[in-house]
Amino acid sequence: MIEVEAVGVNPADWKVRSAPKAPAGPGPGAGVIMGWDVAGTVVEVGPGVTRFSVGDRVFGMPRFQDFAHSYAEFMVARARELALIPYGVSFVDAGAAPLAGLTAWQTLVDVLQVGTGDRVLIHAGAGGVGHLAVQIAKARGAEVWTTASARNHDALRDLGADHVIDYRNERFEDQAQDMDAVLDLVGDGETAARSVATLRRGGRLASISPAIPTAGEQREAGISAHFLLVEPDYAGLESIAALLATGELRVVIAEQLPLNELSSLYEIGNRGGTMGKLVATKIVP
């Protein structure tokens, strides 16, 4: 059992909360506690648990896509869906990292296999996932291109981006060419389709949306395209923890409020335009 200290607030949270419940299917419903990201302190361990002890500081994204109930004072999670928070990393940064960090890690490392010397284009680089993806790609030795509004360009360069494209005033496919990999974090279908022109033959595309080029379009362009839905992954969490520990990965906090002000965080998230992550913290009496 974990005493909750901080939780990341993600688009998945407010989208599920606002979605109508299917007549005979799952949905938020009355009395359901939302939340997936969590950082906190282990206060009790179950039989057979060997990875953690009472008093350990842990973080993770338990049970996604089932409800994990992290918007609570205490929650229960499986040991293999958590990792230790590195010394010197705050609960706030750790609580903001799991869903966004794992999305970035699994797409860039597991699917796109980004490594030294790769030219990588990351769409929506200022977002919760995007700003972590920029840093992870850079830590793996890639040349990083990203799209963002002009006001976030300096901050993204500070995080390691080599080239930043103003998507409002520039066509990214005119700027980025011969990419080895593209990570589409927009997920509108159009961005993935336009990204094909940026890839070299043999290039790889991953998207957070199933709206990717068809198999025939991939063959014609000589590329591969993949849709990925993030899943709990303690090995990925441990890799993220290692980068947090060295400072190669920094979590930008756009807004931090106590859990009893979640509605305000949802409003901020729905408006869009923020750089980094939204975080809700423990309510202090």
Helices and strands as residue ranges (DSSP letters): E 2-9, H 11-18, E 38-42, E 57-60, E 74-75, G 79-81, E 82-84, H 91-96, H 98-105, I 106-111, E 119-122, H 130-139, E 143-148, G 150-152, H 153-158, E 163-166, H 172-175, E 179-184, H 190-195, G 196-198, E 199-207, H 215-221, E 224-227, H 234-246, E 253-258, G 259-261, H 262-271, E 277-281
